[in-house]
């Protein structure tokens, strides 16, 4: 089976879309933030961007979850900002990537108005600077976050179901 990775910068709606996709597909869901070591959470909470070295163990943990869900399928969120990060995730098995993409202004507004998340809006620009869009050979699709979550889920399910 295939695991869907819902990727995008903070504030793009990964959790909302990911949980809805998992519900529609009746598969397990995992929130990438739960894979972060405490040191990463503390670093981001204090407004310090993560380095690649900070992210490798986190990405490996997510790849392990993907590996464990190759038979049953699943949906997991991850910023997955760089191609190399997605390569680590693909080392866990077959993945299909849904990239939630939007303008900086929309993302910043979403980050300002949400509550209960450790990621400060001040880190948005560092995430956008690292963001590398899907390459033509990467299995997945890009969805604009100005669409409703329901529309994004419906489009993703159609594209996911139509893949070869």
C-alpha positions in Angstrom: 0.0 0.0 0.0 0.9 3.6 -0.2 1.3 6.1 2.6 0.2 9.7 1.9 2.5 12.4 3.2 0.7 15.7 3.6 3.5 18.3 3.3 3.8 22.1 3.6 5.0 24.9 5.8 3.5 25.6 9.1 0.0 27.0 8.8 -0.8 25.3 5.5 -3.4 23.1 7.0 -1.6 19.8 7.1 -3.4 18.5 10.3 -6.9 19.5 9.1 -6.4 17.9 5.6 -4.4 14.9 6.9 -7.0 13.9 9.5 -9.8 14.2 6.9 -7.9 12.2 4.3 -7.2 9.4 6.9 -10.8 9.4 7.9 -12.0 9.1 4.3 -9.5 6.3 3.5 -10.1 4.6 6.9 -6.4 4.4 7.6 -4.1 5.4 10.5 -3.0 9.0 10.9 0.1 10.4 12.4 1.0 14.0 13.2 4.6 14.7 12.4 5.0 17.1 15.4 4.7 14.1 17.7 7.9 12.6 16.2 10.0 15.7 17.2 12.4 15.3 20.1 11.8 17.8 22.9 15.0 19.7 21.9 13.5 20.4 18.5 10.2 21.6 20.0 12.1 23.9 22.5 14.2 25.3 19.7 11.3 26.1 17.5 9.2 27.5 20.4 12.0 29.9 21.1 12.0 31.1 17.5 15.1 29.3 16.3 14.8 27.5 13.0 15.8 23.8 12.8 18.9 22.8 10.9 19.2 19.8 8.7 21.0 18.0 11.5 18.1 18.7 13.8 15.7 17.3 11.2 17.4 14.0 10.2 16.4 11.9 13.3 12.8 13.4 13.1 12.6 12.4 9.4 14.0 8.9 10.1 11.3 8.4 12.8 8.6 9.4 10.3 10.1 7.1 7.7 9.9 4.3 10.4 6.2 5.0 10.8 5.8 4.9 7.0 7.7 1.5 6.9 5.3 0.2 9.6 2.3 1.2 7.5 3.3 -0.2 4.1 0.8 -3.0 4.4 -2.2 -1.1 5.8 -1.5 2.4 4.3 -1.7 5.6 6.3 -1.6 9.4 6.3 1.2 11.3 8.0 2.0 15.0 8.0 5.5 16.5 7.6 6.7 19.8 6.5 9.0 17.8 4.1 10.4 21.0 2.8 13.3 19.8 0.8 13.7 17.0 -1.8 16.3 15.4 0.4 13.8 15.3 3.3 11.3 13.6 1.1 14.0 11.1 0.0 14.3 10.1 3.7 10.6 9.7 4.0 10.5 7.6 0.8 13.2 5.3 2.3 10.3 4.1 4.5 8.4 2.8 1.5 5.9 3.8 -1.1 4.6 7.4 -0.5 2.4 9.8 -2.4 2.8 13.5 -1.4 0.1 16.1 -1.1 1.8 19.5 -1.0 -0.3 22.2 0.6 0.8 25.4 -0.9 -0.2 29.0 -0.4 0.9 32.7 -0.4 3.0 34.0 2.5 0.3 36.4 3.5 -2.4 33.7 3.9 0.0 31.4 5.8 1.1 34.2 8.1 -2.5 35.1 8.9 -3.3 31.5 9.7 -0.3 31.2 12.0 -1.3 34.4 13.9 -4.9 33.3 14.5 -4.3 29.7 15.6 -3.8 28.7 19.2 -2.0 25.9 21.0 0.9 25.4 18.5 4.5 25.8 19.4 5.6 27.2 16.0 5.9 31.0 16.1 5.0 33.0 13.0 8.5 34.4 13.0 9.7 31.0 11.6 7.5 31.1 8.5 10.1 32.9 6.3 12.8 30.4 7.2 10.4 27.6 6.2 9.5 29.3 2.9 13.2 29.8 2.1 13.8 26.0 2.5 10.7 25.0 0.6 11.4 23.0 -2.6 8.4 22.2 -4.6 7.6 18.7 -5.8 9.8 17.6 -8.8 8.1 16.2 -11.9 9.2 12.6 -10.9 7.8 12.8 -7.4 4.5 11.0 -6.9 1.9 13.4 -5.6 0.1 16.7 -6.3 0.1 20.4 -5.2 -3.1 21.9 -3.7 -3.7 25.6 -3.1 -4.7 26.3 0.5 -7.2 28.9 -0.6 -9.5 26.0 -1.5 -11.6 24.6 1.3 -10.2 21.5 3.1 -13.1 19.5 1.7 -12.2 20.5 -1.8 -8.5 19.7 -1.2 -9.4 16.3 0.2 -11.7 15.5 -2.7 -9.1 16.5 -5.3 -6.4 14.6 -3.4 -8.5 11.4 -3.2 -9.3 11.7 -7.0 -5.6 12.2 -7.9 -4.5 9.5 -5.4 -7.0 7.0 -6.8 -6.1 7.8 -10.4 -2.3 7.3 -10.0 -0.7 4.5 -11.9 
